[in-house]
Amino acid sequence: MQEIKNQLKQAIYELYDLDFDPELASSPENISADYSSNAPLKLAKELHKPPIEIAEELSAAWAGDGLGGGPLLSASEVGEEKVRQDPPKVSVTPPGFLNFVLSDELLNKEIGNLHSDFETTIKSNEFADKTVICEFSDPNPFKVLHVGHLYTSIVGDSISRLFEYAGAKVIRANFGGDVGLHVAKTMYVLKQKNLADLTIEDIANCYIEGTAAYDSDETARAEITKLNKEIYEINSKNLHDTEIAKLYWRGRELSYDYFNDFYNSIGVKFDKYYPESTVANLGLEKVKAELAEGVYEVSHGAVIFDGDKYGLHTRVFINQEGVPTYEAKDVGLIFQKYEDYHFDKSVVITGSEQLEYMKVVLKSVEQYAPDLVAKTTHLIHGLVKLPGNIKMSSRKGNFLKAIDVLNMIKTELKTTYNSTDEKVALAATKYAFLKYKMGGNIIFDPKESIKMTGNSGPYLLYSCVRAKKILQNIASASDGPGGDPLLSASEVGEEKVRQDPPERVLMKKLLEYKTVLADSVFEMAPHKVATYCYELAQAFSRFYENCPVVGSSNESERIKLVQVYLNTMTHGLNILGIKIPEEM
């Protein structure tokens, strides 16, 4: 598919002196072709020609007229002998589509390349020698992980895997508020508790109680405000001797142990934790330094950035007590990450409610460090809701905890299939989130997520297990399929292997994988890999039902096709952080 696009791009350049990237898609079922392009329709306005005329000119060029007198696809090598590959045949349909039909030989050759060296064939070096830092999840100590943290952990890990596929050195970073008003609210209630009996659930409940007190009681509000400053000093001066300091450090320790245990349970790792306290002073220094340069200004005793000048919000970076706010801490984080890793790209993933906030932070830093902002990409995701469109809030305590989501999936699997397979439960959870494009809200339905048919993680796993069974049965009946190419040099041009329609559909889908990966990396879009895996599994299901493997005239070719399918699905699901079980 990519080779056709490249050759079509070359033809457009040679004929019209235009650097144009043509689109190519699988042809509709009513068109007797493999791929189609609407490039002539897109070029018509610029070339001042009817699309059908442009299509005819490109078709003639593809056949060799005006492009060196030969087919666009050059000779390829099979072993030591050079063999002329039949180029895709092209036809034209109104009002100006180009349709391409691949030869059986070309399809078999490309599948053979995937079979003989899958990793090399799909490899990308786009981010080779580059360092990418991906910051995601970002839970606050003294709170429990909710479903939003689970979602961003899964998506962030998958985006990290995409960059790793493209050759990058990836740092997974986690930024959390171990200082700030939410900690003070928690500590206000927590100091009345028995330190020895504390659990993370106790701490989370203290936050809810403290928030209610802060909102309704002026005396409590004043004490919490005082605590906020005291906790900041505990961190900045590394104090451990006072009772409140001991309580604070114990609560923070419990929080991070809890985070690590949960991340391990879902197969997500982090290379670096950045507690807010570790970057607060740097942020404070940067804001104060740029205050003198006029980037920030004093207003009512606080230091602000006037976002109104840029069509944004005006936000406080240092409050009236001289304490850095979230905004200043994020400023410190940007510089600390660069100091630690000298990143080529920084990706920050947050909920959509942080969109305007991050615009202000980045716009302020852009005034004095534009290179760092240029290397930073802020991605957002929507809310995760249960069926019924109920919004959940950690302030009121009616939120869905991350562990609740996993338990829902496990309960559904046990009830419906009597299964306790952790891999299947995790696949159901991850795929339920990753199949959606980032940005919009997600309705998480546990019953839909565990279905063995339809667009679900278990369906994809079952498809892979089917492929494994075929290969295991072949291996147990013989020495295995062997390593010969699908078509040897002597076979090309002589006896040609013909594929049944479902077989061709599967082969073409497999050849799309590298292009899908490239698009997914460029757009930082795991959902494209998820969608591809689902479509590929559907193609394999039709192949499985209609094309016998053992005993067929194409047995050796089909065995290799099944292996390429399993390799592709294994790679794609790994990008999604999903492992395939041995059986289901």
C-alpha positions in Angstrom: 0.0 0.0 0.0 2.8 2.4 0.9 4.7 1.5 -2.2 1.7 2.4 -4.4 1.4 5.7 -2.6 5.0 6.5 -3.1 4.9 5.6 -6.8 1.7 7.6 -7.3 3.3 10.5 -5.6 6.3 10.2 -8.0 4.0 10.1 -11.0 2.2 13.3 -9.9 5.5 15.0 -9.4 6.9 14.0 -12.8 3.7 14.8 -14.7 2.7 18.0 -12.9 5.7 19.2 -10.9 3.6 19.0 -7.7 4.7 17.7 -4.3 1.3 16.1 -3.5 0.6 13.2 -1.0 -2.1 11.1 -2.5 -4.6 9.2 -0.3 -5.1 5.5 -0.8 -7.8 3.3 0.7 -9.2 -0.2 0.3 -11.6 -0.3 -2.6 -15.4 -0.6 -2.0 -16.7 -4.1 -2.4 -18.5 -3.2 -5.6 -15.2 -2.2 -7.3 -13.1 -5.0 -8.7 -9.9 -3.6 -7.2 -7.7 -3.8 -4.1 -7.0 -0.1 -3.5 -8.5 3.2 -4.8 -7.3 6.8 -4.8 -9.2 10.0 -5.2 -6.0 12.0 -6.1 -7.4 13.1 -9.5 -10.4 14.7 -7.8 -8.2 16.5 -5.3 -5.9 17.8 -8.0 -8.6 19.0 -10.4 -8.9 22.5 -9.0 -5.2 23.2 -8.9 -4.5 21.7 -12.4 -7.7 23.2 -14.0 -8.5 19.9 -15.6 -11.4 17.5 -15.3 -10.6 14.7 -12.8 -11.3 12.0 -15.3 -8.6 13.5 -17.6 -6.1 13.6 -14.8 -6.9 10.0 -13.9 -6.3 8.9 -17.5 -3.0 10.7 -17.6 -1.8 9.1 -14.4 -3.0 5.7 -15.5 -1.0 6.0 -18.7 2.1 7.1 -16.7 1.6 4.2 -14.4 1.8 1.8 -17.3 5.1 3.3 -18.4 4.2 6.1 -20.8 6.3 9.1 -20.0 8.0 7.7 -16.9 11.1 6.1 -18.3 9.2 3.6 -20.5 8.9 0.9 -17.8 6.6 -0.1 -15.0 6.8 1.9 -11.8 7.7 -1.1 -9.7 11.2 -2.1 -10.5 12.7 -5.6 -10.4 13.0 -7.3 -7.1 15.4 -10.0 -5.9 14.4 -13.5 -5.0 17.5 -15.3 -3.8 20.2 -14.6 -6.4 17.9 -14.3 -9.3 16.2 -11.0 -10.3 12.6 -11.4 -11.1 10.3 -8.8 -12.7 7.4 -8.2 -10.5 4.1 -7.5 -12.2 3.1 -3.9 -11.1 -0.4 -3.3 -9.7 -2.8 -3.0 -12.6 -4.6 0.4 -12.7 -8.0 1.3 -14.0 -10.1 4.5 -14.1 -13.7 5.0 -12.9 -15.7 8.2 -13.1 -15.6 10.8 -11.9 -11.9 10.4 -11.5 -10.8 7.5 -9.3 -7.7 5.4 -9.8 -8.2 1.7 -8.9 -5.3 -0.7 -8.3 -5.2 -4.5 -8.5 -2.3 -6.3 -6.9 -1.0 -9.5 -8.6 -1.0 -12.7 -6.6 2.7 -12.9 -7.0 3.2 -9.4 -5.4 0.9 -10.2 -2.6 2.7 -13.5 -1.8 6.1 -11.9 -2.0 5.1 -9.1 0.5 3.6 -11.7 2.9 6.7 -13.8 2.4 8.8 -10.8 3.5 6.7 -10.4 6.6 7.0 -14.1 7.4 10.8 -14.3 7.0 11.7 -11.2 9.0 8.6 -9.6 10.5 10.4 -7.2 12.9 12.7 -5.8 10.2 9.9 -5.4 7.7 7.7 -3.3 10.0 10.6 -1.5 11.8 10.5 2.3 12.0 13.5 4.6 12.8 11.5 7.8 12.9 12.5 8.6 16.5 15.8 6.8 16.5 18.3 8.6 18.8 15.5 10.8 20.1 14.4 11.1 23.8 10.7 11.4 24.4 9.3 12.0 27.9 5.6 11.0 28.3 3.9 12.3 31.4 0.6 10.7 32.3 -1.6 9.4 35.1 -0.5 12.2 37.6 -2.5 11.1 40.7 -2.2 13.2 43.8 -0.9 11.5 47.0 -3.5 11.5 49.8 -6.2 10.5 47.2 -7.2 7.1 45.7 -6.8 6.4 42.0 -10.1 6.9 40.1 -11.2 5.7 36.7 -9.7 8.8 35.0 -6.2 7.8 36.3 -6.8 4.3 35.0 -7.7 5.6 31.6 -4.8 8.0 31.2 -2.4 5.3 32.6 -3.5 2.9 29.9 -3.5 5.5 27.1 -0.2 7.0 28.2 1.5 3.7 28.3 0.3 2.8 24.8 1.5 6.2 23.4 4.9 5.5 25.0 5.0 2.1 23.3 4.3 3.7 20.0 7.3 6.0 20.4 9.4 3.0 21.5 8.3 1.2 18.3 9.5 4.2 16.4 13.0 4.0 18.0 12.8 6.6 20.7 14.2 6.3 24.2 11.0 6.9 26.2 10.8 8.1 29.8 7.5 7.5 31.5 6.9 10.3 34.0 4.3 10.8 36.7 3.6 14.2 38.3 1.6 14.4 41.5 0.5 17.0 44.0 2.2 16.0 47.3 1.8 19.6 48.5 -1.1 21.9 48.0 -4.6 22.7 49.3 -5.9 19.1 48.8 -3.1 17.8 51.1 -4.0 20.5 53.7 -7.7 19.6 53.6 -6.7 15.9 54.1 -4.3 16.6 56.9 -6.9 18.8 58.7 -8.9 15.7 59.3 -6.1 13.2 59.3 -4.3 14.6 62.3 -7.3 13.5 64.5 -6.7 9.9 63.4 -4.5 7.1 64.7 -1.4 7.0 62.6 -0.7 3.3 63.1 -4.1 2.3 61.6 -4.1 4.4 58.5 -5.0 3.0 55.1 -5.2 4.7 51.7 -9.0 4.5 52.0 -8.9 6.3 55.3 -6.8 9.1 53.7 -9.1 9.5 50.8 -12.1 9.8 53.2 -10.2 12.5 55.1 -9.9 14.5 51.9 -13.7 14.4 51.4 -14.4 15.4 55.0 -11.7 18.2 54.8 -13.2 19.6 51.6 -16.6 19.8 53.2 -15.2 21.6 56.2 -13.2 24.0 54.1 -16.3 24.9 52.1 -18.7 25.3 55.1 -16.6 26.4 58.1 -14.6 29.7 58.2 -12.6 28.5 61.2 -11.7 25.3 59.4 -10.9 27.2 56.2 -8.4 29.4 58.2 -6.7 26.4 59.8 -6.5 24.5 56.4 -4.9 27.6 54.8 -2.3 27.7 57.6 -1.7 24.0 57.2 -1.1 24.5 53.5 1.8 26.8 54.1 3.2 24.6 56.9 3.1 21.5 54.7 5.0 23.4 52.0 7.7 24.3 54.6 7.9 20.6 55.7 8.8 19.7 52.2 11.1 22.7 51.3 13.0 22.3 54.6 12.7 18.5 54.7 11.3 18.5 58.3 10.6 15.2 60.0 10.5 15.8 63.7 7.1 17.3 64.4 3.9 15.3 64.7 2.4 16.9 61.7 5.5 16.2 59.7 5.5 12.5 60.7 1.9 12.2 59.7 2.5 13.9 56.4 5.4 11.7 55.4 3.6 8.5 56.5 0.6 9.5 54.4 2.8 10.2 51.4 4.6 6.9 51.8 1.3 5.0 51.9 0.2 6.8 48.8 3.2 6.0 46.6 3.2 2.3 47.8 -0.4 2.1 46.8 0.3 3.7 43.4 3.1 1.3 42.6 1.1 -1.7 43.5 -1.7 -0.7 41.3 0.5 0.2 38.3 2.2 -3.2 38.6 -1.2 -4.9 38.5 -2.1 -3.3 35.2 1.4 -3.7 33.6 2.3 0.0 33.5 5.7 1.2 34.7 7.1 4.6 35.5 10.7 5.7 35.2 10.3 8.9 37.1 8.0 10.3 39.8 7.9 14.1 40.1 6.2 15.0 43.4 5.2 18.7 43.1 7.4 19.5 46.1 10.5 18.6 44.1 9.8 21.2 41.4 8.0 23.9 43.4 11.2 25.8 44.3 12.4 25.7 40.7 9.1 27.0 39.5 9.1 29.7 42.2 12.6 30.8 41.0 11.6 30.9 37.3 8.5 32.9 37.9 10.3 35.4 40.2 13.1 35.8 37.7 10.6 36.5 34.9 8.6 38.8 37.1 11.5 41.2 36.9 11.5 40.8 33.1 7.8 41.7 32.8 6.4 38.3 31.9 4.6 38.0 35.1 3.2 40.8 37.2 2.0 41.6 40.8 -1.7 41.9 41.4 -3.3 42.3 44.8 -0.2 40.9 46.5 -0.1 37.8 44.2 2.0 37.1 41.1 -0.1 36.5 38.0 0.3 35.9 34.3 -2.0 38.2 32.3 -3.5 35.6 29.9 -6.1 38.2 28.6 -3.4 39.7 26.4 -3.3 36.3 24.5 -7.0 35.5 24.6 -6.5 33.2 27.6 -7.3 33.3 31.3 -5.4 35.2 33.8 -4.0 32.9 36.5 -2.1 33.2 39.8 1.4 31.6 39.8 2.4 32.7 43.4 -0.3 33.4 45.9 -0.5 36.2 48.5 1.3 34.0 51.1 4.2 33.6 48.7 3.4 29.9 48.0 3.7 28.7 44.4 0.5 27.5 42.9 -0.1 24.6 40.6 0.8 26.9 37.7 4.3 27.7 39.1 4.9 24.0 39.9 4.1 23.1 36.3 6.6 25.7 35.2 9.2 24.1 37.4 8.3 20.7 36.0 8.9 21.7 32.4 12.4 22.9 33.2 13.2 20.0 35.6 12.2 17.4 32.9 14.5 19.1 30.4 17.3 19.4 32.9 17.0 15.7 33.7 16.6 14.3 30.2 17.2 17.0 27.5 14.2 15.6 25.7 13.5 16.0 22.0 9.8 15.8 22.6 7.6 16.0 25.7 4.1 14.7 25.8 1.7 15.7 28.6 -1.6 13.8 28.9 -4.3 15.2 31.1 -8.1 15.4 31.3 -9.9 17.8 29.1 -10.7 20.1 32.0 -6.9 21.0 32.1 -6.9 22.3 28.5 -7.3 26.0 29.2 -5.1 25.8 32.3 -2.2 24.3 30.3 -2.6 26.8 27.6 -1.9 29.6 30.1 1.1 27.8 31.6 2.7 27.0 28.3 2.0 30.5 26.9 3.8 32.0 29.9 6.8 29.8 29.5 6.8 30.5 25.7 7.7 34.1 26.5 11.2 33.1 27.8 11.7 29.5 26.7 10.0 29.1 23.4 12.1 26.1 22.4 10.8 24.0 25.3 7.2 24.9 24.5 7.8 24.0 20.9 8.9 20.5 22.0 5.9 20.0 24.2 2.6 18.5 23.2 -0.4 18.6 25.5 -3.0 15.8 24.8 -6.4 15.6 26.5 -8.9 12.9 27.2 -12.6 13.2 28.2 -14.4 11.8 31.1 -15.1 8.1 31.7 -18.7 7.4 32.6 -20.8 4.4 33.3 -24.0 3.8 31.3 -26.5 6.4 32.4 -24.2 9.4 31.8 -23.5 9.9 35.5 -20.7 12.3 36.2 -18.4 11.4 39.1 -16.6 13.7 41.4 -13.8 13.0 43.9 -14.8 16.1 45.9 -18.2 14.5 46.8 -16.8 11.0 47.1 -19.2 9.5 44.4 -16.4 8.7 42.0 -15.6 5.4 40.4 -12.3 4.1 41.7 -9.7 2.5 39.4 -9.8 -0.8 41.2 -13.6 -0.8 40.9 -13.3 -0.9 37.1 -11.0 -3.9 37.2 -13.3 -5.7 39.7 -16.4 -5.0 37.5 -14.6 -6.7 34.5 -13.5 -9.7 36.6 -17.0 -10.1 38.0 -18.5 -10.1 34.5 -16.0 -12.6 33.2 -16.6 -14.9 36.2 -20.4 -14.6 35.9 -20.6 -15.0 32.1 -17.7 -17.4 31.3 -16.6 -18.7 34.6 -13.2 -17.3 33.8 -10.6 -15.8 36.2 -7.9 -15.2 33.6 -6.1 -12.0 34.5 -4.8 -11.5 31.0 -8.4 -11.6 29.6 -9.6 -9.2 32.2 -6.8 -6.8 31.6 -7.3 -7.0 27.8 -11.0 -6.3 28.2 -10.3 -3.2 30.3 -7.5 -1.8 28.2 -9.2 -2.3 24.9 -12.4 -0.8 26.2 -10.5 2.5 26.6 -8.0 2.3 23.8 -10.5 1.7 21.0 -11.8 5.2 21.3 -10.1 8.3 19.9 -8.8 10.5 22.7 -10.6 13.7 23.4 -14.2 12.8 23.8 -16.1 11.2 26.8 -16.2 7.4 27.1 -19.1 5.3 28.3 -17.6 2.3 30.0 -19.9 -0.7 29.8 -18.4 -3.8 31.6 -20.9 -6.2 29.9 -19.9 -5.0 26.4 -16.2 -5.1 27.3 -16.1 -8.8 27.9 -18.1 -10.1 24.9 -16.3 -12.8 22.9 -17.9 -11.4 19.7 -17.8 -7.8 18.5 -15.3 -5.0 19.1 -13.8 -6.2 22.4 -10.5 -7.3 23.8 -11.6 -10.9 24.5 -12.7 -11.2 20.8 -9.2 -10.2 19.7 -7.6 -12.6 22.1 -9.8 -15.5 21.0 -8.9 -14.8 17.4 -5.2 -15.0 18.3 -5.7 -18.2 20.3 -7.4 -19.7 17.2 -4.3 -18.9 15.1 -2.1 -20.4 17.8 -4.1 -23.7 17.7 -3.7 -24.0 14.0 0.0 -23.6 14.2 0.2 -26.0 17.2 -1.7 -28.6 15.4 0.5 -28.3 12.3 3.6 -28.5 14.5 2.4 -31.6 16.3 1.6 -33.4 13.1 4.9 -32.7 11.4 8.1 -30.8 11.8 6.3 -27.5 11.2 5.8 -25.3 8.1 9.5 -24.8 7.4 11.1 -21.6 6.3 10.9 -21.6 2.5 9.6 -18.4 0.9 6.0 -18.4 -0.2 7.1 -18.4 -3.9 10.5 -19.5 -4.9 12.3 -17.9 -7.9 11.5 -20.8 -10.1 7.8 -20.6 -9.3 7.3 -16.9 -10.1 6.0 -16.6 -13.6 5.2 -20.3 -13.9 2.7 -22.0 -11.8 0.9 -19.3 -9.8 -0.8 -19.8 -6.5 -4.3 -18.3 -6.6 -5.9 -16.9 -3.5 -9.6 -17.2 -2.5 -11.2 -13.7 -1.8 -11.1 -14.0 2.0 -7.5 -14.9 1.7 -6.7 -11.8 -0.4 -8.6 -9.6 2.0 -6.5 -10.9 4.9 -3.2 -10.5 3.0 -4.0 -6.9 2.0 -5.0 -6.1 5.6 -1.7 -7.5 6.9 0.2 -5.3 4.4 -1.5 -2.2 5.8 0.0 -2.6 9.3 3.2 -0.6 8.8 1.2 2.4 7.4 -1.2 2.2 10.4 1.7 2.2 12.8 3.3 5.2 11.0 0.0 7.1 11.2 -0.5 6.1 14.9 2.9 7.4 15.8 2.5 10.7 13.9 -0.9 11.3 15.5 -0.1 9.8 18.9 -3.3 7.8 18.4 -3.4 4.2 19.9 -7.0 3.9 18.8 -5.9 3.5 15.2 -3.9 0.4 16.2 -6.9 -0.9 18.1 -9.2 -0.3 15.2 -6.8 -2.0 12.8 -6.5 -5.1 15.1 -10.2 -5.4 15.2 -10.5 -5.2 11.4 -7.7 -7.6 11.0 -9.3 -10.1 13.4 -12.5 -9.9 11.4 -10.6 -10.6 8.2 -8.9 -13.6 9.8 -12.3 -14.9 11.0 -13.6 -14.9 7.4 -10.4 -16.6 6.3 -10.7 -19.2 9.1 -14.3 -20.0 8.1 -13.7 -20.1 4.3 -10.1 -21.2 3.7 -9.0 -24.5 5.0 -5.3 -24.6 5.9 -4.4 -28.3 6.5 -4.8 -30.4 3.3 -5.5 -27.4 1.0 -3.6 -26.9 -2.2 -2.2 -23.8 -0.7 -1.3 -25.4 2.7 2.2 -24.1 3.0 1.3 -20.6 2.0 -1.7 -20.5 4.3 0.4 -21.8 7.3 2.8 -18.9 6.8 -0.2 -16.5 6.4 -1.5 -17.6 9.8 1.9 -17.1 11.3 2.1 -13.6 9.9 -1.3 -12.9 11.2 -0.3 -14.0 14.7 2.9 -12.0 14.6 1.0 -8.9 13.5 -1.7 -9.3 16.2 0.9 -10.0 18.9 2.8 -6.8 17.9 -0.3 -4.7 17.7 -1.7 -5.9 21.0 1.6 -5.3 22.6 1.4 -1.7 21.5 -1.9 -1.6 23.4 -0.2 -3.2 26.4 -2.2 -6.5 25.9 -0.7 -10.0 26.3 -2.2 -13.1 24.5 -3.0 -16.1 26.7 -2.1 -19.6 25.6 -5.8 -20.7 25.6 -9.3 -19.4 26.3 
